[in-house]
Amino acid sequence: MKTINLKTRNFSVKVFVIFALMLGAMALLAFSAFDKEEQKEIASVEPKGLPVEVSNPVFEKITEWDEYTGRFEASNRVEVRARVSGYIENVSFKDGQSVTKGDVLFTIDQRPFKIALNQARASYGQAKARLTIAQDNFSRVASLRESGAVSAEEYDSRKQALAGAKASIQLAQAAVDNARLNLEFTRVKAPISGRVSRDMVNQGNLIDGGSSSSTLLTTIVATSPIHFYFQGSESDYLKYTRLAQSGERESSRSKANPVMLKLQDETDYTHEGVMDFVDNEIDRSTGTIEGRATLENKDGLIEPGMFGQARLLGSAEHEALMIPDEIIGTNQSVRYVYVLDENNQVAIKNVELGSLHTNGLRIIKNGLTPEDKVITNNIQKIRPGVVVSPTEKSIHQNEDALAFSEAQ
């Protein structure tokens, strides 16, 4: 009986061991399957590289333009004042109208001046009569001088009287001319063509004339062509002078260099002009020098006193790298851009900036090459060393805005 129990116990132990091994194997298989599923799930949710757009810098030949702010002024401005005094009898223009040189603007009462002219003419007649008498008297003594019938004193006296009569006739003629001129001055005419201001003295008023402090009647400005005045710094002047000395750009003192202008409500530089004046010295108080551009204004759009902005030719033609201004970062005084390396990792490059070109892109003087791939979007989300997913784009140049379009 004891032998049977021992055999039964051994059989039970073997069954238990086999069952335990089977459970362990099943658990191992289940854990392995779970681990694979978890790895798949983790792999499915693992983030990919951040999508970014990359572009090569624009590399082409350009001409740089410098920008200045200034004010338009009339090419000619005249203060109209009368050259004789009197009462204003008539005003012959409407306030603000365009006038032509020689148009009558004001008429002064002519009656006193006509009387003065008549008096001068009468005096001239008297002088002419005295000249005739003097000529006759001298002729008589001249024929008797050779025979000795007249004294030398008498001869000299009549000769001097003739000379005095001739001088009197010249004086009388000058008085006639002056009276005639004063009568002409009673019609105040436009000295230049342009736009007249309002009449500052109305009809019926008495005015002073004939001096620099005479009564101001009105003003006339010539606005076609019109001038644009602006101030350049001493460094700007030196730059242009160096360019002229090296033959890269002619001086505006010797050549009418092109100038593009725009008004306050305009976004494009649509008005074309030329440089026609550079001042002869640097202002000691401001350290600037004055320049002037001239442009046509046939439609009268531009008025004297308006502000404007000008672009002046600032360099000779040269090759330049350009990128959008908004992708340039700042670290204190250092400017940088993000670029893509060969492993699709973000790298950083410090750059030296130039001016903003007319196509809306920033000129890069140093730090980039034409082969660099600069990152143009998601700038705030990337850091050096981060792996990204790049898409090739090309930089589209535009005068008004910056845009990117897919490379064809």
C-alpha positions in Angstrom: 0.0 0.0 0.0 2.8 2.4 0.7 4.5 1.6 -2.5 1.4 2.6 -4.5 1.2 6.0 -2.8 4.8 6.8 -3.6 4.3 6.1 -7.3 1.2 8.2 -7.3 3.0 11.1 -5.6 5.9 11.0 -8.2 3.4 11.0 -11.1 1.6 14.1 -9.6 4.9 16.0 -9.3 5.8 15.3 -12.9 2.3 16.5 -14.1 2.7 19.7 -12.0 6.2 20.4 -13.5 5.0 19.9 -17.0 1.9 22.1 -16.4 4.1 24.8 -14.9 6.5 24.7 -17.9 3.5 25.0 -20.3 2.2 28.0 -18.4 5.6 29.7 -18.5 5.9 29.1 -22.2 2.5 30.5 -22.8 3.3 33.6 -20.7 6.5 34.1 -22.6 4.7 34.0 -25.9 2.1 36.4 -24.7 4.6 38.8 -23.3 6.6 38.7 -26.6 3.5 39.4 -28.7 2.5 42.3 -26.4 6.0 43.7 -26.6 5.9 43.7 -30.4 2.5 45.3 -30.4 3.7 48.0 -28.0 6.8 48.7 -30.1 4.6 49.0 -33.2 2.3 51.4 -31.3 5.2 53.5 -30.1 6.6 53.6 -33.6 3.3 54.7 -35.0 3.1 57.7 -32.6 6.8 58.7 -32.7 6.9 62.2 -34.2 8.6 62.7 -37.6 10.9 65.7 -38.5 9.2 69.1 -38.5 8.2 70.1 -42.0 10.0 73.3 -43.2 10.5 75.1 -46.5 14.1 75.7 -47.7 15.4 78.0 -50.4 18.7 79.0 -52.0 19.4 82.7 -51.6 18.7 84.8 -54.7 22.0 85.4 -56.4 22.0 87.9 -59.3 23.4 91.2 -60.6 21.8 94.3 -59.0 22.1 98.0 -58.6 21.6 99.3 -55.0 19.4 102.3 -54.3 19.7 104.6 -51.3 16.5 106.0 -49.7 16.0 109.6 -48.6 13.1 111.6 -47.2 12.6 115.2 -48.3 10.2 117.9 -49.3 9.0 119.2 -52.7 9.6 122.8 -53.5 8.6 125.0 -56.5 11.2 125.3 -59.2 10.5 129.0 -59.2 8.6 131.2 -56.8 7.9 135.0 -57.1 6.4 137.5 -54.7 4.4 139.9 -56.8 4.7 143.5 -55.8 3.8 146.7 -57.7 6.6 148.9 -59.0 4.5 152.1 -58.5 2.2 153.3 -55.7 -1.5 153.9 -56.2 -5.0 152.5 -55.8 -5.9 149.0 -56.9 -8.5 149.5 -59.6 -9.0 145.9 -60.8 -8.0 142.4 -59.9 -7.8 140.3 -63.1 -7.4 136.7 -61.8 -9.2 134.1 -59.7 -7.5 132.9 -56.6 -5.5 129.7 -57.3 -5.7 129.7 -61.1 -2.9 129.0 -63.5 -1.4 132.1 -65.2 1.0 132.6 -68.0 4.0 135.0 -68.0 2.7 138.4 -69.1 -0.9 138.0 -67.9 -2.2 141.2 -66.2 -3.0 140.4 -62.5 -3.7 143.9 -61.0 -4.5 147.3 -62.5 -3.6 150.4 -60.6 -5.4 153.7 -61.2 -3.7 155.1 -64.3 -4.9 158.6 -64.3 -2.1 160.2 -62.3 0.4 158.5 -64.4 -1.2 159.6 -67.7 -1.0 163.2 -66.4 2.7 162.7 -65.5 3.3 161.3 -69.0 1.7 164.3 -70.6 3.7 166.7 -68.5 6.9 164.9 -69.5 5.9 165.1 -73.2 5.3 168.9 -72.8 8.7 169.4 -71.2 10.2 167.5 -74.0 8.5 169.8 -76.5 9.9 172.8 -74.7 13.4 171.3 -74.7 13.1 170.6 -78.4 12.1 174.2 -79.1 15.1 175.5 -77.0 17.3 173.2 -79.0 16.1 174.7 -82.3 16.8 178.2 -81.1 20.3 177.2 -79.8 21.1 175.6 -83.1 20.1 178.7 -85.1 22.1 181.0 -82.8 25.1 178.9 -83.1 24.8 178.7 -86.9 24.9 182.5 -87.2 28.1 183.0 -85.2 29.8 180.0 -86.8 29.7 181.7 -90.3 31.0 185.0 -88.9 33.9 183.5 -86.9 36.3 183.3 -89.8 35.7 186.9 -90.8 36.3 188.1 -87.2 32.9 189.7 -87.0 32.1 187.9 -83.8 34.2 187.6 -80.7 35.5 184.4 -79.4 33.5 184.8 -76.2 30.3 185.1 -78.1 31.1 182.1 -80.2 31.9 180.0 -77.1 28.8 181.1 -75.3 26.5 180.1 -78.1 28.3 176.8 -78.5 27.8 176.0 -74.9 24.1 177.0 -75.1 23.7 174.5 -78.0 25.4 171.8 -75.9 23.1 172.6 -73.0 20.0 172.5 -75.2 21.0 169.0 -76.4 21.5 167.8 -72.9 18.1 169.2 -72.0 16.4 167.3 -74.8 18.0 164.1 -73.5 16.8 164.8 -70.0 13.3 165.6 -71.3 13.3 162.3 -73.3 14.3 160.4 -70.2 11.5 161.9 -68.3 9.1 160.9 -71.0 10.5 157.3 -70.9 10.2 157.2 -67.2 6.6 158.5 -67.2 5.7 156.0 -69.9 7.3 153.1 -67.9 5.5 154.1 -64.7 2.2 154.1 -66.7 3.1 150.6 -67.9 3.8 149.5 -64.4 0.2 150.3 -63.4 -0.6 147.0 -65.1 1.0 144.4 -62.7 1.8 141.4 -64.9 2.8 137.8 -64.0 6.6 137.6 -64.2 6.6 133.8 -64.6 4.1 131.1 -65.6 2.7 129.0 -62.8 -0.1 128.9 -60.2 -1.1 132.1 -58.5 -2.1 132.4 -54.9 -5.0 134.5 -53.6 -5.1 138.3 -54.0 -3.7 139.6 -50.7 -4.9 143.1 -51.5 -8.4 143.6 -52.7 -9.7 146.1 -55.2 -9.9 149.7 -53.9 -6.9 149.6 -51.6 -4.0 151.9 -51.7 -0.6 150.2 -52.0 3.0 151.1 -51.9 5.3 150.2 -54.7 8.8 150.5 -56.1 10.8 148.9 -53.2 11.6 145.6 -51.5 9.2 146.5 -48.7 6.4 147.3 -51.1 2.9 145.8 -50.5 2.8 142.1 -51.2 0.0 141.5 -53.7 0.2 137.7 -54.3 2.7 134.9 -55.1 3.2 132.7 -58.1 4.9 129.3 -58.0 6.1 127.2 -61.0 5.4 123.5 -60.3 6.4 122.0 -63.7 9.1 121.0 -63.3 9.2 120.7 -59.5 12.2 120.3 -57.2 12.7 117.7 -54.5 15.2 118.7 -51.7 16.8 116.1 -49.3 19.7 115.8 -46.9 22.4 113.2 -47.1 24.9 112.4 -44.4 28.7 113.0 -44.6 29.2 109.2 -45.0 26.8 109.1 -47.9 28.7 112.0 -49.6 32.0 110.2 -49.1 30.6 106.9 -50.5 29.4 108.6 -53.7 32.7 110.5 -54.0 34.6 107.3 -53.7 32.4 105.6 -56.3 33.0 108.5 -58.7 36.7 108.4 -58.2 36.8 104.7 -58.9 34.7 105.0 -62.0 31.8 102.8 -60.6 29.2 105.6 -60.5 29.4 109.2 -61.9 29.0 112.1 -59.6 25.6 113.8 -59.5 27.4 117.1 -60.0 28.5 116.1 -63.5 25.7 113.6 -64.5 21.9 113.6 -64.1 21.8 110.4 -62.2 18.3 108.8 -62.1 16.0 109.3 -59.0 12.8 107.5 -58.3 10.2 109.1 -56.0 7.0 108.3 -54.2 4.4 110.3 -52.3 3.1 109.6 -48.8 0.0 107.7 -50.0 2.0 105.6 -52.5 3.7 102.2 -52.1 5.6 102.2 -55.4 8.3 104.6 -56.6 6.5 105.7 -59.8 7.8 109.2 -60.3 11.0 109.5 -62.3 13.4 112.4 -61.9 17.1 113.2 -62.2 19.7 114.8 -59.9 20.6 118.3 -60.9 22.3 119.8 -57.8 24.6 118.9 -54.9 25.5 121.7 -52.4 29.0 123.0 -52.1 29.6 122.3 -48.4 28.7 120.2 -45.4 26.4 121.9 -42.9 28.4 122.2 -39.7 25.4 122.1 -37.4 23.8 119.0 -38.9 26.7 117.2 -40.6 24.6 116.8 -43.8 24.8 118.0 -47.4 21.8 119.1 -49.5 20.9 117.5 -52.7 18.2 118.2 -55.3 16.3 116.2 -57.8 14.1 117.6 -60.6 11.0 115.9 -62.1 8.2 116.8 -64.4 4.9 117.5 -62.9 2.7 118.2 -65.9 -0.5 116.9 -64.3 0.1 119.2 -61.3 -0.3 116.3 -58.8 2.7 117.3 -56.7 2.4 120.6 -54.8 5.3 122.6 -53.2 5.6 121.7 -49.5 4.6 118.1 -49.8 6.8 115.3 -48.3 8.2 112.5 -50.4 10.6 109.7 -50.4 13.4 109.2 -53.0 15.6 106.4 -54.2 19.0 107.5 -55.5 21.4 105.3 -57.4 23.8 104.1 -54.7 26.2 101.7 -56.4 27.5 100.2 -59.6 26.0 97.0 -60.9 27.3 94.0 -58.9 26.4 90.4 -57.9 24.6 90.0 -54.6 23.0 87.4 -52.3 19.5 88.3 -51.1 17.0 86.6 -48.7 13.7 87.6 -47.1 14.1 90.1 -44.3 11.7 88.3 -41.9 13.8 85.0 -41.7 16.8 86.9 -40.2 17.2 86.3 -36.5 18.8 88.6 -33.9 21.0 87.7 -31.0 22.0 90.9 -29.3 24.1 92.6 -32.1 24.5 89.4 -34.1 22.3 88.6 -37.1 21.8 85.0 -38.1 19.8 82.6 -40.3 18.9 78.9 -40.0 20.2 76.7 -42.8 19.9 73.0 -43.6 23.0 70.7 -43.5 23.5 67.5 -45.4 21.8 65.4 -42.7 18.6 67.5 -42.7 19.6 69.0 -39.4 19.2 72.7 -38.6 22.4 74.7 -38.4 22.9 78.4 -37.7 25.0 80.9 -39.7 25.9 84.5 -38.7 25.4 87.0 -41.5 26.4 90.6 -42.3 23.5 92.6 -43.6 23.3 95.1 -46.4 20.5 97.4 -47.4 17.0 96.4 -48.3 16.8 96.0 -52.1 14.0 97.3 -54.3 12.7 93.7 -54.8 11.9 93.6 -51.1 14.8 91.3 -50.2 17.7 92.0 -47.8 21.2 92.0 -49.3 23.6 89.8 -47.5 27.2 91.1 -47.5 28.8 88.1 -45.8 28.0 84.8 -44.2 26.1 82.9 -46.9 26.9 81.2 -50.2 24.6 80.6 -53.2 24.5 76.9 -52.4 23.2 77.3 -48.8 19.7 76.2 -48.1 18.1 78.7 -45.8 15.0 77.8 -43.8 12.1 80.2 -44.6 9.3 79.1 -42.3 8.6 77.7 -38.9 11.5 79.8 -37.6 10.2 80.0 -34.1 9.8 76.2 -33.8 13.3 75.0 -34.8 16.7 75.0 -33.0 20.2 74.0 -34.1 20.6 70.3 -34.3 16.9 69.5 -34.8 16.2 67.1 -37.7 13.5 68.5 -40.0 11.6 67.4 -43.1 12.5 69.9 -45.8 10.5 71.0 -48.9 12.3 72.8 -51.7 10.9 76.3 -52.5 12.2 79.2 -54.5 12.1 82.8 -53.3 9.8 85.0 -55.3 10.9 88.6 -55.7 8.2 91.2 -55.5 8.2 95.0 -55.1 5.3 95.1 -52.7 5.5 91.9 -50.6 7.5 88.8 -50.1 6.1 85.5 -51.2 7.3 82.0 -51.8 6.3 79.7 -54.6 7.2 76.1 -55.2 10.1 75.6 -57.5 9.2 74.4 -60.9 
